[in-house]
Amino acid sequence: MRVLRRAVDLGVNFIDTADSYGPYVSEDIIREALHPYDGLVIATKAGLLRTGPDTWIPLGNPAYLRQECEMSLRRLGVERIDLFQLHRIDRHYPLADQVGELVKLQDEGKIRHIGLSEIDVDQLTAAQQLTSIVSVQNEYNLTKRSAEPLLDAVTEQGIGFIPWFPLAAGPLAAPGGPLQQIAAEHHATPSQLALAWLLKRSPVMLPIPGTSKVAHLEENVAAAQITLSDDEFDTLAAAGAAQQD
């Protein structure tokens, strides 16, 4: 709870969670620490079962999505969720049924905005035929950039891009590596440089680095003050591209 409250003190106004984090525990902690959420945007997700450590199973049954939304409303202590995201598209159910249920919840006033997670451009386009999508959340960082076409598409459309696992840098952060070299010039850490690179990559970028320590939180927030030159950005982009699998 100290981390959450300190985040708000530092000016963070977007809190992202999911029913499967804990599971359920994260939403309970957010309510205990921050309710009634003055000036905050609380985002949560449903559609991904966590049945064990590192075991995640998509579940897009419309009735299940509705159930999880109702439960998130109660756990967070709100009448409407600011941003409700489909955690994964479940291939066993039509996309229209999954997104359609979120639209029904939106029409009922239980959801303000709808977002998607781990999708591609075609899936975004299909979902947009059903409703307005305000955000997408995909894995994206210096060394994992398979979502680049999606990022380009949402940047053009002004849709928020929320990269998860944003700090991953692999060998780039090794002693003597490009991240550490450029970080030293900015009196920053490699992790801060990884975030600064993301923020320069697109104006719709909203990284969500998770942390359980106040010191790491403060370090992450400070990354927003780092301005990379175009040459520095290009150097890191090229180094990251060389690490793509």
C-alpha positions as CSV (number, residue, x, y, z in Angstrom):
1,M,0.0,0.0,0.0
2,R,2.9,2.3,0.6
3,V,3.9,2.0,-3.0
4,L,0.4,2.8,-4.3
5,R,0.1,5.9,-2.0
6,R,3.6,7.1,-2.9
7,A,2.7,6.7,-6.6
8,V,-0.2,9.1,-6.2
9,D,2.0,11.5,-4.3
10,L,4.4,11.5,-7.2
11,G,1.6,12.4,-9.6
12,V,0.8,9.0,-11.0
13,N,-2.9,9.0,-11.9
14,F,-3.4,5.7,-13.9
15,I,-3.5,2.4,-11.9
16,D,-3.7,-0.8,-13.9
17,T,-4.7,-4.2,-12.4
18,A,-6.6,-7.3,-13.3
19,D,-8.9,-9.8,-11.6
20,S,-6.2,-12.5,-12.1
21,Y,-3.5,-10.6,-10.3
22,G,-3.4,-12.4,-6.9
23,P,-5.9,-13.6,-8.1
24,Y,-8.2,-10.8,-6.9
25,V,-5.8,-9.6,-4.2
26,S,-4.5,-6.7,-6.3
27,E,-8.0,-5.1,-6.6
28,D,-8.6,-5.4,-2.9
29,I,-5.3,-3.7,-2.1
30,I,-6.0,-0.9,-4.5
31,R,-9.3,-0.2,-2.8
32,E,-7.8,-0.3,0.7
33,A,-5.0,2.0,-0.3
34,L,-6.6,4.5,-2.6
35,H,-10.4,4.5,-2.4
36,P,-12.3,6.7,-3.3
37,Y,-9.7,7.3,-6.1
38,D,-9.9,11.1,-6.3
39,G,-8.4,12.2,-9.6
40,L,-7.4,8.6,-10.5
41,V,-8.1,6.4,-13.4
42,I,-8.5,2.8,-12.4
43,A,-8.1,0.2,-15.1
44,T,-8.7,-3.5,-14.7
45,K,-9.0,-6.6,-16.9
46,A,-10.9,-9.9,-17.2
47,G,-10.7,-12.9,-19.5
48,L,-7.6,-14.7,-18.3
49,L,-7.7,-17.4,-15.7
50,R,-4.7,-17.9,-13.4
51,T,-4.9,-21.5,-12.4
52,G,-1.4,-21.8,-10.9
53,P,2.0,-20.2,-10.9
54,D,2.8,-19.1,-14.5
55,T,-0.4,-20.8,-15.7
56,W,-2.7,-18.5,-17.6
57,I,-5.8,-19.6,-19.6
58,P,-7.9,-17.3,-21.8
59,L,-11.6,-17.5,-20.9
60,G,-13.9,-15.3,-23.0
61,N,-17.3,-16.8,-22.1
62,P,-19.5,-13.7,-22.1
63,A,-21.2,-14.8,-18.8
64,Y,-17.8,-15.1,-17.2
65,L,-16.7,-11.7,-18.4
66,R,-19.9,-10.2,-16.9
67,Q,-19.4,-12.0,-13.6
68,E,-15.8,-10.8,-13.3
69,C,-16.8,-7.2,-14.1
70,E,-19.4,-7.4,-11.4
71,M,-16.9,-8.8,-8.9
72,S,-14.3,-6.1,-9.9
73,L,-16.9,-3.4,-9.3
74,R,-17.4,-4.7,-5.7
75,R,-13.8,-5.3,-5.0
76,L,-12.8,-1.8,-6.2
77,G,-15.8,-0.2,-4.5
78,V,-17.0,1.7,-7.6
79,E,-20.2,1.9,-9.6
80,R,-18.4,2.2,-12.9
81,I,-14.9,1.0,-14.0
82,D,-12.9,3.6,-15.8
83,L,-11.2,1.2,-18.2
84,F,-12.2,-2.4,-18.5
85,Q,-9.9,-4.5,-20.7
86,L,-10.4,-7.9,-22.3
87,H,-7.2,-9.6,-21.0
88,R,-7.0,-12.0,-23.8
89,I,-9.1,-12.9,-26.8
90,D,-10.4,-16.4,-26.4
91,R,-10.4,-18.3,-29.8
92,H,-13.2,-20.6,-28.5
93,Y,-15.7,-17.7,-28.5
94,P,-16.6,-15.3,-31.3
95,L,-14.9,-11.9,-30.8
96,A,-18.2,-10.3,-31.3
97,D,-19.6,-12.1,-28.3
98,Q,-16.6,-11.2,-26.0
99,V,-16.5,-7.5,-27.0
100,G,-20.2,-7.4,-27.3
101,E,-20.6,-8.3,-23.6
102,L,-18.3,-5.5,-22.6
103,V,-20.5,-3.2,-24.8
104,K,-23.6,-4.3,-22.9
105,L,-21.8,-3.6,-19.6
106,Q,-20.8,-0.2,-20.9
107,D,-24.4,0.5,-22.0
108,E,-25.5,-0.4,-18.4
109,G,-23.1,2.2,-17.0
110,K,-20.7,-0.4,-15.4
111,I,-17.8,0.3,-17.8
112,R,-16.7,3.7,-19.0
113,H,-14.1,2.7,-21.7
114,I,-13.1,-0.6,-23.3
115,G,-9.6,-1.8,-24.0
116,L,-7.9,-4.9,-25.4
117,S,-4.8,-6.8,-24.5
118,E,-2.3,-8.9,-26.5
119,I,-3.9,-8.4,-29.9
120,D,-2.8,-7.7,-33.5
121,V,-3.9,-5.0,-36.0
122,D,-6.5,-7.3,-37.6
123,Q,-8.1,-8.0,-34.2
124,L,-8.1,-4.3,-33.3
125,T,-9.9,-3.5,-36.6
126,A,-12.4,-6.2,-36.0
127,A,-13.2,-5.0,-32.5
128,Q,-13.5,-1.4,-33.8
129,Q,-16.4,-2.6,-36.0
130,L,-18.2,-3.4,-32.7
131,T,-17.3,-0.4,-30.5
132,S,-14.7,2.3,-29.7
133,I,-11.5,0.9,-28.4
134,V,-9.5,3.4,-26.3
135,S,-6.4,1.4,-25.4
136,V,-4.4,-1.8,-26.2
137,Q,-2.0,-3.5,-23.8
138,N,0.7,-5.7,-25.4
139,E,4.2,-6.8,-24.4
140,Y,6.6,-4.3,-25.8
141,N,10.1,-3.2,-24.8
142,L,13.5,-2.5,-26.3
143,T,14.2,-6.1,-27.1
144,K,10.6,-7.4,-27.6
145,R,9.0,-5.4,-30.4
146,S,6.7,-7.8,-32.3
147,A,3.8,-5.4,-31.6
148,E,5.4,-2.7,-33.7
149,P,2.7,-2.8,-36.4
150,L,0.0,-2.4,-33.8
151,L,1.9,0.4,-32.1
152,D,2.2,2.3,-35.4
153,A,-1.6,1.8,-36.0
154,V,-2.7,3.0,-32.6
155,T,-0.3,5.9,-32.7
156,E,-1.9,7.0,-36.0
157,Q,-5.3,6.7,-34.5
158,G,-4.6,8.2,-31.1
159,I,-5.4,5.0,-29.2
160,G,-3.5,4.5,-25.9
161,F,-0.7,1.8,-26.0
162,I,0.1,0.3,-22.6
163,P,3.2,-1.8,-22.8
164,W,3.6,-4.5,-20.2
165,F,7.0,-5.8,-19.2
166,P,8.5,-2.5,-20.3
167,L,11.8,-2.7,-18.5
168,A,13.1,-5.9,-20.2
169,A,16.4,-5.1,-21.9
170,G,18.5,-8.3,-21.7
171,P,22.1,-8.0,-22.8
172,L,21.6,-4.3,-23.6
173,A,21.8,-3.6,-19.9
174,A,25.0,-5.5,-19.3
175,P,28.1,-3.6,-18.1
176,G,29.5,-1.7,-21.0
177,G,26.4,-2.2,-23.1
178,P,24.6,0.6,-24.9
179,L,21.9,1.1,-22.2
180,Q,24.5,1.5,-19.5
181,Q,26.7,3.8,-21.5
182,I,23.9,6.2,-22.4
183,A,22.4,6.0,-18.9
184,A,25.7,7.1,-17.5
185,E,25.6,10.2,-19.7
186,H,22.2,11.0,-18.2
187,H,23.2,10.1,-14.6
188,A,20.4,7.5,-14.9
189,T,19.9,3.8,-14.6
190,P,19.5,1.3,-17.5
191,S,15.9,0.8,-16.4
192,Q,15.2,4.5,-16.6
193,L,16.7,4.6,-20.1
194,A,14.5,1.7,-21.2
195,L,11.4,3.7,-20.0
196,A,12.7,7.0,-21.6
197,W,13.1,5.2,-24.9
198,L,9.5,3.9,-24.8
199,L,8.2,7.4,-24.0
200,K,10.0,8.9,-26.9
201,R,8.9,6.0,-29.2
202,S,5.2,7.2,-29.4
203,P,3.1,10.0,-27.9
204,V,0.4,7.4,-27.0
205,M,2.8,5.2,-24.9
206,L,1.8,4.6,-21.3
207,P,4.3,2.2,-19.7
208,I,3.2,0.2,-16.6
209,P,6.4,-1.0,-14.9
210,G,5.3,-3.1,-11.8
211,T,7.2,-2.8,-8.6
212,S,6.8,-3.6,-4.9
213,K,9.5,-1.1,-3.7
214,V,9.1,2.6,-3.2
215,A,12.7,3.3,-4.3
216,H,12.0,1.5,-7.7
217,L,8.8,3.4,-8.1
218,E,10.5,6.7,-7.6
219,E,13.2,5.7,-10.1
220,N,10.6,4.7,-12.7
221,V,8.7,7.9,-12.3
222,A,11.9,10.0,-12.6
223,A,12.5,8.4,-16.0
224,A,9.8,10.7,-17.5
225,Q,12.2,13.6,-17.0
226,I,14.9,12.1,-19.2
227,T,15.0,13.4,-22.8
228,L,16.9,11.2,-25.2
229,S,18.4,12.8,-28.3
230,D,17.4,11.4,-31.7
231,D,20.8,9.8,-32.0
232,E,20.5,8.1,-28.6
233,F,17.1,6.9,-29.4
234,D,18.3,5.4,-32.7
235,T,21.3,3.8,-31.1
236,L,19.1,2.0,-28.6
237,A,16.5,1.1,-31.2
238,A,19.2,-0.5,-33.4
239,A,20.7,-2.4,-30.5
240,G,17.3,-3.6,-29.4
241,A,16.4,-4.7,-32.9
242,A,19.6,-6.8,-33.0
243,Q,18.3,-8.7,-30.0
244,Q,14.9,-9.6,-31.5
245,D,14.2,-13.3,-31.5
